[in-house]
Amino acid sequence: MRTDVRQVADGTYLVHGSNTNWVILSEGDAVTLIDTGYPGDRAHLLASLAEVGSSPEAVTAVLVTHAHTDHLGNAEHLRGTYGTPIYLHEAEVPHARREFLHQVNVGTVLRNGWRPGVLPWAIHAIRSGGTAHVPVASPEPFPSAGPLDLPGRPVPVHTPGHTDGHCAFHLPDAGVVIAGDALVSGHPTSRIKGPQLLPDMFHRERARAVASLDVLEDLEADLLLPGHGPAHRGAVREAALQARERAL
């Protein structure tokens, strides 16, 4: 698979991994990396950094929307090899350490195996390392409130429900929301396209995931970069409203 890197705004790149996206925010020679794909996406992750003229050594920090394996998969490699700090919401830090794992389990997947797309997705996830044990040895909570002093100046926005400490990231000056799995635009297990919540089996607390759409509705932005699916252009407020309507 060729690494699919798309510049979507100045210094902002959406990368489509095997089934999960990550985002690179570039500022001069330094970058912020948001999410890291499956463990099996490592070669594509490193290639994406090279494609934007960067390198793993230039990653100032990794921000993780949430500690599911398809988003956390290469965080410890970067931390252990290059000393890159790994930041998450404080409620997600123990999840990243794997003190617990709030992620869809094999039994739930099998019970949903009759649904279109679920078994092919599950096979791909297993082959990509989706069941691997990938704890981060020393994850850290965000060092400050408000804009982080990192390339892109991302603002963490707590959007719980998918996991307890799930965070989106807002780039107010660029009009961008990096939504992780709080709001997506597609998924191999979904038959619809466009703004939506992931299928119910993926959420820790679906009601909280729906409620977090209220938070996203309040963000001024016209470009949504989801954890799954293509970039969505148009008011993020309208995208969140559409996802809510589809969730009812």
N, C-alpha and C positions, 0 to 999 in steps of 0.2 A: 504493500500500500504506500503510495506517495504521500508525503506529509502535506496536508492541505492548510496552508497559511494564508489568511486573507486580511489585508489592511482595511479596517472598517472606519477608522478616524485617525487623525494625526497621532502618531506614536502608539496606536492601539491596534492590536492584531488578535483576531479570533482564529484559533487553531482547532480543526476538527480531527480528533484522534480516531481510534477505531470505532468507538461508540460514544465517546465522551469528549467534550470540548475543554480547552483551557485558554487562558488569555495572557498575552504578553503586553505590558505597558513599558514603552521605551522612552528614555530621557537621556540624550547624549549616549555615553557608553554604558549606562546602567539600565537595568530593567527590573520590574516587579513581575513575578510570575504568579498568576492566580489559578490554582488547581494544577494537578500533575498527571492526570490520566490513570489508566490501569497500570499495574506493574509491567505488563507486556507492551505498553506504549513507550517505553524508555527511549528506544532508538528514535522514534518519531518526535518525542519531546526535545531531545538534544538537537535533532535536525531542524526543528522549528526555531530554536534559538539561533542556530547558525544562519538560517534563512533571513532573519531580521538583522543580521550583522552583529549578533551577540554571542555569548558563550555561557556555560554554567557558572564559570568563575565571576561573571558580571552580574549574576542575579543577586540583587541587594537583599531580597527577602521573598519567601513563598507565602502567599496568603491562601488559606484553604477555606472554601465555602462551607464544607462539612467533611466529616471523616469517613465517609464511605470509601471503600477500596478503589472504586473507579475514579475518584478525585484525589485521593491521598497516596495513590500507588507508588509514586517515585519521590515522595517528600523526604523520606529517611535517607534515600540514596544521596540526594542533594545535601542534606544536613551532614551526613556522615562523611561524605567525600570532599565537600567544598566548604563546610562550616556554615552553610546558608541557614539563617534563622527561619523557623516555621511558626507562623502566627495564625491563631484561630480565636473565635469567641471563647470566653472563659468557660462556658458550659460545654464546649466541644473539646477542650484540652484533654480531659481524661478519656474521652472517646478516641482521640488520636493516639493516646498511650496504650489503647486497647485494655483499659481497665474494665470495659464492657464493650459490646458490639451491638449497636442498634441498626441492623441492616437486614433486608429481606433474607430469609433463610431458605434452605433447599426444600424443606417440607412445604412452605408456602408457595414456592415456585412450582412444585409438582402439582399442588392442588389447583393451580391456575394454568396448568399446562395445556388445557383444552382451548385457552384463549388464543386468537391469532397472534402469531409472532413471538409468543412467550418461549417456546422450546428453542427455536433458532437463536433468540437473544441469550438464553441461558447457556447454550453450548458455546457461543462466542465469549460470554463473560468468563466461563471456566477456562477456556483456552487462553484468555488474556490475563489470567491471574486473579479473577474476581473473588476467588475463595482463599487467596493467599493471606498469610498473617503478616501485616505490614505496619507494625507499630512505629510511631515516631518516638525516639528515646527522650527528647527534650523539647516537646512543643511548648509554645509560649502564648499567653493571652496577648491581645493587641496592646501595644505599649502606651497608647493614649486614646482618649476619646476624640471624635471628630476626624478631620483629614489626617491620614498617616503621612509621616515625613519620609515618603518613598516615591520613586518615579510614578507619575500619574496622579499622585495625591488622592488615592482612593479613600472613600469614607465607608467604614463598615456599617451595615444596616442589619440589625438582628431580625431574622425572619424565621422563627421557629415553627416546627410542625413536621417538616421532612425529617429533621433531627432536632434535638433540643437546642443546640447551639448553632443552627444553620445561619449563615450570614450572606447577604448579597453585598455588593460594593457599588457605590454611586460615584460617578465622576461628574460633579456638577458643572464644571467649566466646559466639558466636552458633550454634555447631554447624554450620558451613557449610563445604563444600569447593567452590571454583570450579575446575573440573577442566580447562578448556580442551579439548584434543583427546586428553588421556590417558585419558579415560573419558567416553563420550557416551551419550545416551539415544535417539538416532535420527539418521537422515541420509537425504537423498533417494536415495542409492544403496544403502541397506540395506533389506531386506524385513522386518526384525524390529524390534520396539519394546522399549524398556527398556534397562537398562545393557548396554553393549557396547563393544568396540573398533571404531574405524572400519575399513572394508574395507582389506585388506592393501596395496593400491596407494598408499595415502596415507601410509604410515609409512616413515621413513628406515630404521629397523631394527626389524622387527616383534618379534623376540625380546626386545629391550630394552623395547619398549612393553608386552609381556606382563609382563616382570619388574617394571616400574614399578607394576603393580597391587598388588604387595606393599607398596609405600610408601603407597598410598592406603588399603589395608586397615588400616594402623596409625593412621589419623587418626580421632579421636573427632568424629563429626559425624552428623547425621541429615537433612541436606539437601544434595543434590548439584546444583550449577549447571553444566551442561555447555556446551561450545562449540557443540554442535549437539543439538537436541532439547529437550523440555520439562524443567522442574525435576523432580527425582526425590526424593520423600520416603521416608525409611526409612534405616536404618543404611548409611552409605557403605561400611563393611566388607562388608556383604552385597552391595551393588551391585558392588563390585570382584570379589568371589567369583563372582557371576553372570557378569560379563564374562569372567572367566578360563575358566569352564566353557564358555562359548560360543566362546571362541577356540581351544579344544583340538580 
